[in-house]
Amino acid sequence: MYLFRLALGSLANRRFTALLTVLAIALSVCLLLAVERVRSEARASFASTISGTDLIVGARSGSLNLLLYSVFRIGNATNNIRWESFQHFAEHPRVKWAIPISLGDSHRGYRVMGTSPAYFAHYHYGRGQPLRFSAGRAFATDPFEVVLGAEVAEALGYQLGERIVLAHGVASVSLVQHDNKPFSVVGILARTGTPVDRTLHISLAGMEALHVDWHNGVPARGAGRISAEQARQMKLQPKAITAFLLGLHSKAATFALQREINEYRGEPLLAILPGVALQELWSLMGTAEQALFVVSLCVVLTGLIGMLTAILTSLNERRREMAILRSVGARPWHVASLLVLEAFALALAGVLLGLALLYLAIAASQGYVQSRYGLYLPLALPGAHEWALLGAILCAALLLSALPAWRAYRQSLADGLTIRL
């Protein structure tokens, strides 16, 4: 115990260098834990981009392709689904709710999605969080109403009541504008940190109204064009959709219904479990995730090497101190232990300060990160993996301290009771 008090006294005598070393270790520890917490929470958030949905159904293709265009609005479907097929499974006794999705149009680079009011009631993200409106309401009976995602409204500066024109196709610059059928902004969703923020939502009737005068992928010309007022008077029943989401009465029925959909004789369909597909997609991005972790580990190692450098640099200046310790009865291993304890004290102080900085940073940025990126960073105690990382840092500090301890041990044996100047 007296050696530990002596180590603390020695560090207090060199307080400026010690504080800089502790600060360097603390910042590196804070960075490592922050990266690790963001990694774990980003994985959890990614896995819950869509939650509460039991099955995603689309035309038969690959599971990742279906996930990408139905949830992330990336890419396109290989084929559409007949409306009758959607109705067949929407009315299935095991199905609690169904959300149709129709894609194909865009607005200034943002995807347009046709859906039903059930989308705003049943679509959840994160830890079962529902969609909320920051302004306005969901679309109602008028087919020419649009609900904007938070990023769309912010990036394009749109407010409630504005009239916007949608474009055919998904290119950032489209040559075919639906300029004779403008939409009115009636709602803006709160930020979710998911692809919902980058989507314009219209009704299925609105999607049909846009293309009611199109034939074989080509818009009508002249007298064949149908105006917005004329479209409102028509029966805008969709004939096909891109995909649909299903919520079931019982989770136990998921696999049975998935098999039934995949074997459906009406048309080739594919049903996937969103959680499984999300994990498969995340595994493809594991290289970047691991690279970020390795970089943060290198930063911690740099901080520990800085501590080692500070201790080694001070050894020659402290040879008189070591000689005095030997003169009052300290053995060479006492001197070596003193250096080890100093390194441990610096590392421990750095770890504790790094933890404090981490929680201060989380407390200061928690609300902003959640509202901006949909990433929830809890003010929770470190988990088992984080404790293991902190323990590894302390063990690494002890291991690195072996070099200055060995040098001090050799010097104290060589110097005896005299000091070479």
PyMOL commands that set and color helices and strands:
alter all, ss='L'
color gray80, all
select helices_A, chain A and resi 2-13+15-47+63-71+83-90+118-122+150-156+195-198+204-210+222-224+228-232+251-262+274-284+286-327+332-373+384-400+402-415
alter helices_A, ss='H'
color red, helices_A
select strands_A, chain A and resi 55-59+81-82+95-107+110-115+124-125+129-130+133-136+145-148+163-164+167-168+183-189+199-203+214-215+218-219+240-241+243-248+269-272
alter strands_A, ss='S'
color yellow, strands_A
deselect
rebuild
show_as cartoon
